[in-house]
Amino acid sequence: QLGVIERCVKLWSAPGETVLSPFMGIGSEGYQSVRFGRRFVGFELKPTYFEQAAENLDMAAREYRNGNADLFSLAEGGEA
């Protein structure tokens, strides 16, 4: 499923843009968004899903920082 999400993120957003997921679940959309230089906003009501999503987003941010420009400078409008 991550492959489909990756294609959607790359097709319908550009690096630096924000991807919104109103029903985040475990954060698959957020994971792929952050990995490819997008900002992400997600909402989840179930605490266990939210906790897993937070772990997944942390992992994606680490992967992004290891291979690209600093994620937080991009969030502030910087360039990759």
C-alpha positions in Angstrom: 0.0 0.0 0.0 2.9 2.4 0.6 3.8 2.3 -3.1 0.3 3.6 -4.1 0.5 6.3 -1.4 4.0 7.3 -2.6 2.7 7.7 -6.2 -0.2 9.8 -5.0 2.0 12.1 -2.9 4.4 12.6 -5.8 1.7 13.1 -8.3 -0.6 15.5 -6.4 1.8 17.5 -4.3 5.2 19.3 -4.6 8.1 19.3 -2.2 7.4 21.9 0.6 3.6 21.7 0.2 1.4 20.4 3.0 -0.5 17.1 2.8 -3.6 16.7 4.9 -5.1 13.5 6.2 -8.2 14.0 8.3 -8.4 10.3 9.2 -4.7 9.5 9.7 -4.7 6.0 11.1 -1.2 4.9 11.6 0.2 7.7 9.4 1.0 6.0 6.1 0.2 9.1 4.1 2.3 11.2 6.6 5.2 8.8 6.4 5.4 9.0 2.6 4.7 12.7 2.6 7.6 13.5 5.0 9.9 11.1 3.2 9.5 13.1 0.0 9.9 16.6 1.5 6.3 17.5 2.1 4.8 18.9 5.3 2.0 16.8 6.9 -1.0 17.5 9.0 -3.1 14.6 10.3 -5.9 13.9 12.7 -6.6 10.6 14.5 -9.0 9.9 17.4 -7.8 6.5 18.4 -4.8 6.9 20.8 -3.1 3.7 19.8 -3.2 4.6 16.1 -2.0 8.1 17.0 1.0 6.8 18.9 2.0 4.5 16.0 1.6 7.4 13.6 3.9 9.5 15.7 6.5 6.8 15.7 6.2 6.4 11.9 6.5 10.1 11.3 9.6 10.3 13.5 11.1 7.5 11.5 10.3 9.2 8.2 11.8 12.5 9.5 15.0 10.7 10.4 15.1 9.1 6.9 14.6 12.4 5.3 17.2 14.2 7.3 19.8 11.5 6.6 19.3 11.9 2.8 18.2 15.4 2.2 18.1 19.0 3.5 16.8 19.6 7.0 13.1 18.9 7.2 12.4 21.9 9.5 14.2 24.4 7.1 11.8 23.1 4.4 8.8 23.7 6.7 10.0 27.3 7.1 10.1 27.8 3.3 13.7 26.8 2.6 15.1 24.9 -0.4 16.2 21.3 -0.5 
